[in-house]
Amino acid sequence: MPFVPARWRTRMNNLRVEFDAKRLGVSVAEFEASMTPIGRRLEPGEVAPLVVYLAGREASVVTGQAFNIDGGFLMI
């Protein structure tokens, strides 16, 4: 499957996923399963714990980091 920037499940991305699945002639479920190595789209709530941590005092020493929350996409 081609690169798709809509790996997160949001209302806006849902429209993109439906459009791309139709364009490619596959079901939405098949298309979603091919989007990440974990075989599904990512839910917004899955990033929330990291956001809360980084916004808190406990992360005051965390500097200059890049966190790739993408279901393993960059690992392939």
C-alpha positions as CSV (number, residue, x, y, z in Angstrom):
1,M,0.0,0.0,0.0
2,P,1.2,3.6,-0.6
3,F,2.2,5.9,2.2
4,V,-0.9,7.3,3.9
5,P,-0.6,10.1,6.5
6,A,-3.9,9.2,8.1
7,R,-2.8,6.5,10.5
8,W,-4.5,8.1,13.5
9,R,-8.3,7.5,13.8
10,T,-9.9,11.0,13.7
11,R,-13.1,12.2,12.0
12,M,-11.0,14.1,9.4
13,N,-8.7,11.1,8.7
14,N,-11.7,8.7,8.5
15,L,-12.8,10.5,5.3
16,R,-9.3,10.2,3.8
17,V,-9.1,6.5,4.6
18,E,-12.5,5.8,3.1
19,F,-11.5,7.8,-0.1
20,D,-8.1,6.0,-0.4
21,A,-9.7,2.6,0.2
22,K,-12.2,3.2,-2.5
23,R,-9.6,4.6,-4.9
24,L,-7.5,1.5,-4.4
25,G,-10.4,-0.9,-4.7
26,V,-10.1,-2.5,-1.2
27,S,-12.3,-2.5,1.8
28,V,-11.8,0.1,4.6
29,A,-10.9,-2.8,7.0
30,E,-8.3,-4.1,4.6
31,F,-6.8,-0.7,4.0
32,E,-6.7,0.1,7.7
33,A,-4.9,-3.3,8.4
34,S,-2.2,-2.4,5.9
35,M,-1.5,1.1,7.4
36,T,0.9,0.0,10.2
37,P,2.8,-3.1,11.2
38,I,0.5,-3.5,14.2
39,G,-2.3,-4.0,11.7
40,R,-4.7,-1.3,12.7
41,R,-5.1,2.5,12.9
42,L,-4.0,4.3,16.0
43,E,-6.4,5.8,18.5
44,P,-5.9,9.3,19.9
45,G,-6.1,8.0,23.4
46,E,-3.0,6.0,22.9
47,V,-0.8,9.1,22.7
48,A,-2.5,10.8,25.7
49,P,-0.4,9.2,28.4
50,L,2.8,10.4,26.8
51,V,1.4,13.9,26.3
52,V,0.4,14.1,30.0
53,Y,3.8,12.8,31.1
54,L,5.7,15.3,28.9
55,A,3.5,18.2,30.2
56,G,4.2,17.3,33.8
57,R,7.1,18.0,36.2
58,E,8.4,14.5,35.9
59,A,9.5,15.2,32.4
60,S,11.4,18.4,33.2
61,V,14.7,16.7,32.3
62,V,13.5,15.3,29.0
63,T,14.9,17.5,26.3
64,G,15.5,17.2,22.6
65,Q,13.7,13.9,22.0
66,A,11.6,12.7,19.1
67,F,8.9,10.2,20.0
68,N,7.6,8.3,17.0
69,I,4.1,7.1,17.9
70,D,3.2,5.5,14.6
71,G,2.4,1.8,15.3
72,G,5.8,0.7,14.0
73,F,5.6,2.4,10.6
74,L,9.0,4.0,10.8
75,M,10.6,0.6,11.8
76,I,9.8,-1.1,8.5
